[in-house]
């Protein structure tokens, strides 16, 4: 993988605040694999630190979703040893 802006490949782990802004989203009505509850909101979140990440948007009715809304991460246990980052409105 490389940076989408400069194509650099020298990655570093950096602690993030868990806050971001909704860049884009779509509502998925067909599960990509068994075990996914649908419908789900698939979102691209611009983290406050700069990078963007794909995640789910939770805790928000579809009609209340707005590009640019402020979000905060929350980790949800989906299996005994697996937690996924999902974003909810602040």
Backbone as JSON, one array per atom type, in Angstrom:
{
  "sequence": "XXXXXXXXXXXXXXXXXXXXXXXXXXXXXXXXXXXXXXXXXXXXXXXXXXXXXXXXXXXXXXXXXXXXXXXXXXXXXXXXXXXXXXXXXX",
  "N": [[0.84, -1.18, 0.0], [0.31, 2.32, -0.51], [0.69, 5.84, 0.16], [-2.08, 7.84, -0.72], [-1.68, 10.34, -1.68], [1.08, 11.04, -2.03], [2.31, 8.69, -2.67], [4.1, 7.45, -0.96], [5.7, 4.81, 0.84], [6.61, 4.36, 3.37], [5.39, 3.61, 6.11], [4.08, 4.44, 9.39], [3.14, 3.64, 12.75], [0.77, 5.51, 14.43], [-0.71, 7.08, 17.18], [-4.15, 7.75, 17.28], [-6.84, 10.13, 17.71], [-9.41, 9.18, 17.54], [-11.41, 10.6, 16.47], [-13.25, 12.06, 13.75], [-14.4, 13.06, 10.44], [-17.27, 12.68, 8.42], [-16.79, 11.64, 5.19], [-17.89, 10.28, 2.98], [-20.63, 8.03, 2.2], [-22.6, 5.0, 1.99], [-25.54, 3.01, 1.85], [-25.7, -0.34, 2.55], [-27.44, -3.08, 1.38], [-27.26, -5.75, 0.88], [-25.66, -8.41, 2.3], [-22.11, -8.63, 2.52], [-20.87, -10.94, 3.26], [-21.54, -13.98, 5.09], [-22.91, -13.42, 8.35], [-22.91, -10.68, 8.52], [-24.97, -8.06, 9.5], [-27.64, -6.56, 7.86], [-29.68, -3.73, 6.84], [-26.57, -1.91, 6.48], [-24.5, 0.9, 7.16], [-21.97, 1.9, 5.22], [-19.04, 3.67, 5.5], [-16.74, 6.31, 4.64], [-14.32, 7.77, 6.48], [-12.73, 10.72, 7.29], [-10.05, 10.97, 9.24], [-9.17, 13.04, 12.07], [-6.45, 13.3, 12.25], [-5.53, 13.13, 9.67], [-5.31, 10.76, 7.82], [-7.64, 8.69, 5.91], [-10.29, 6.37, 6.54], [-12.13, 3.33, 6.0], [-15.19, 2.32, 7.35], [-17.96, 1.37, 9.48], [-20.97, 3.23, 9.95], [-22.71, 3.94, 12.82], [-25.43, 4.19, 15.2], [-27.07, 6.22, 14.26], [-29.79, 7.47, 12.5], [-30.69, 6.77, 9.1], [-31.74, 9.03, 7.73], [-30.6, 11.12, 9.1], [-27.96, 11.31, 8.46], [-25.2, 13.15, 7.38], [-22.91, 14.48, 5.1], [-19.79, 15.57, 6.21], [-20.42, 15.55, 8.87], [-19.47, 15.36, 12.32], [-17.68, 12.73, 13.81], [-17.1, 9.98, 16.08], [-15.01, 7.32, 17.1], [-16.03, 4.04, 18.1], [-15.44, 0.99, 19.59], [-16.54, -2.22, 18.76], [-17.32, -5.4, 19.96], [-17.15, -8.19, 18.0], [-16.57, -10.82, 17.8], [-15.14, -13.37, 19.92], [-12.34, -12.61, 20.15], [-12.17, -10.37, 18.59], [-12.46, -7.02, 17.8], [-14.11, -4.36, 16.22], [-13.56, -1.17, 14.7], [-16.02, 1.26, 14.74], [-17.98, 4.03, 13.71], [-19.73, 6.73, 15.25], [-22.06, 9.48, 15.53], [-20.81, 12.46, 17.11]],
  "CA": [[0.0, 0.0, 0.0], [1.05, 3.58, -0.57], [-0.07, 7.06, 0.42], [-2.86, 8.23, -1.89], [-1.29, 11.69, -2.12], [2.47, 11.13, -2.47], [2.73, 7.33, -2.98], [5.13, 6.98, -0.03], [5.44, 3.49, 1.41], [7.24, 4.28, 4.68], [4.31, 3.77, 7.07], [4.38, 4.44, 10.82], [2.0, 3.58, 13.65], [0.57, 6.77, 15.15], [-1.93, 7.06, 17.98], [-5.16, 8.68, 16.77], [-7.8, 10.6, 18.7], [-10.69, 8.5, 17.4], [-12.39, 11.55, 15.94], [-13.14, 12.29, 12.32], [-15.49, 13.71, 9.72], [-17.81, 11.82, 7.38], [-16.44, 12.06, 3.83], [-18.85, 9.69, 2.06], [-21.28, 6.85, 2.75], [-23.63, 4.32, 1.23], [-26.27, 2.01, 2.63], [-25.54, -1.67, 1.95], [-28.62, -3.89, 1.66], [-26.94, -7.16, 0.68], [-24.49, -8.73, 3.12], [-20.94, -9.03, 1.75], [-20.49, -12.29, 3.69], [-22.38, -14.42, 6.2], [-22.61, -12.82, 9.64], [-23.11, -9.23, 8.49], [-26.36, -7.62, 9.62], [-27.96, -5.5, 6.9], [-28.77, -2.83, 6.13], [-25.48, -1.28, 7.22], [-23.99, 2.11, 6.51], [-20.53, 1.84, 4.96], [-18.61, 5.07, 5.49], [-15.34, 6.73, 4.57], [-14.15, 8.77, 7.52], [-11.46, 11.46, 7.33], [-9.62, 11.12, 10.64], [-8.64, 14.36, 12.38], [-4.99, 13.28, 12.07], [-5.18, 13.18, 8.26], [-5.69, 9.62, 6.97], [-9.05, 8.31, 5.8], [-10.5, 4.93, 6.71], [-13.46, 2.81, 5.75], [-15.76, 1.72, 8.54], [-19.41, 1.44, 9.53], [-21.57, 4.33, 10.7], [-23.72, 3.38, 13.71], [-26.02, 5.13, 16.14], [-27.58, 7.37, 13.52], [-30.8, 7.11, 11.5], [-30.26, 7.08, 7.73], [-32.14, 10.38, 7.36], [-29.8, 12.11, 9.84], [-26.57, 11.25, 8.0], [-24.8, 14.31, 6.61], [-21.49, 14.62, 4.78], [-19.19, 16.61, 7.05], [-20.77, 15.43, 10.29], [-18.38, 14.96, 13.2], [-17.84, 11.35, 14.27], [-16.15, 9.45, 17.07], [-14.92, 5.86, 17.02], [-16.34, 3.17, 19.22], [-15.04, -0.37, 19.22], [-17.58, -3.18, 19.06], [-16.9, -6.8, 19.99], [-17.9, -8.96, 17.01], [-16.2, -12.22, 18.04], [-14.42, -13.4, 21.2], [-11.07, -11.89, 20.15], [-12.19, -9.39, 17.49], [-13.21, -5.76, 17.96], [-14.04, -3.53, 15.01], [-13.84, 0.25, 14.89], [-17.21, 1.78, 14.06], [-18.1, 5.45, 14.02], [-21.05, 7.26, 15.61], [-22.02, 10.94, 15.67], [-20.34, 12.98, 18.4]],
  "C": [[0.89, 1.25, 0.0], [0.1, 4.74, -0.26], [-0.81, 7.47, -0.86], [-2.49, 9.6, -2.43], [0.13, 11.72, -2.71], [3.07, 9.77, -2.84], [3.86, 6.8, -2.11], [4.72, 5.63, 0.56], [6.06, 3.32, 2.8], [6.22, 4.62, 5.78], [4.83, 3.78, 8.5], [3.07, 4.27, 11.59], [1.94, 4.89, 14.41], [-0.73, 6.67, 15.92], [-2.89, 8.13, 17.46], [-6.16, 9.0, 17.87], [-9.12, 9.83, 18.67], [-11.79, 9.41, 16.88], [-12.16, 11.75, 14.45], [-14.38, 12.96, 11.77], [-15.95, 12.77, 8.61], [-17.5, 12.41, 6.01], [-17.48, 11.57, 2.83], [-19.49, 8.48, 2.73], [-22.23, 6.24, 1.73], [-24.31, 3.32, 2.15], [-26.21, 0.69, 1.87], [-26.74, -2.52, 2.37], [-28.39, -5.38, 1.45], [-25.62, -7.46, 1.4], [-23.31, -9.17, 2.26], [-20.47, -10.44, 2.09], [-21.44, -12.7, 4.82], [-21.95, -13.76, 7.51], [-22.76, -11.32, 9.67], [-24.6, -8.93, 8.59], [-26.58, -6.48, 8.63], [-29.35, -4.96, 7.2], [-27.69, -2.29, 7.06], [-25.0, -0.08, 6.44], [-22.47, 1.99, 6.44], [-20.06, 3.28, 4.77], [-17.12, 5.21, 5.26], [-15.22, 7.91, 5.52], [-12.77, 9.4, 7.4], [-11.1, 11.66, 8.79], [-9.03, 12.5, 10.86], [-7.13, 14.44, 12.16], [-4.57, 13.27, 10.6], [-5.61, 12.01, 7.41], [-7.2, 9.43, 6.91], [-9.15, 6.81, 6.02], [-11.94, 4.57, 6.41], [-13.94, 2.1, 7.0], [-17.27, 1.7, 8.4], [-19.83, 2.66, 10.32], [-22.7, 3.72, 11.51], [-24.3, 4.48, 14.59], [-26.63, 6.36, 15.5], [-28.61, 6.87, 12.51], [-30.34, 7.55, 10.12], [-30.57, 8.53, 7.33], [-31.35, 11.49, 8.05], [-28.35, 12.16, 9.39], [-26.29, 12.44, 7.1], [-23.29, 14.27, 6.35], [-20.95, 15.77, 5.61], [-19.53, 16.5, 8.52], [-19.58, 14.9, 11.08], [-18.7, 13.59, 13.8], [-16.79, 11.0, 15.32], [-16.18, 7.94, 17.01], [-15.45, 5.22, 18.29], [-16.05, 1.75, 18.74], [-16.12, -1.34, 19.67], [-17.03, -4.6, 18.94], [-17.76, -7.58, 19.0], [-17.6, -10.46, 17.08], [-15.36, -12.21, 19.32], [-13.11, -12.59, 21.22], [-11.01, -10.82, 19.06], [-13.07, -8.2, 17.86], [-13.03, -4.95, 16.69], [-14.31, -2.07, 15.35], [-15.06, 0.65, 14.08], [-17.38, 3.21, 14.53], [-19.55, 5.85, 14.28], [-20.94, 8.78, 15.69], [-21.53, 11.34, 17.05], [-21.49, 13.56, 19.18]]
}
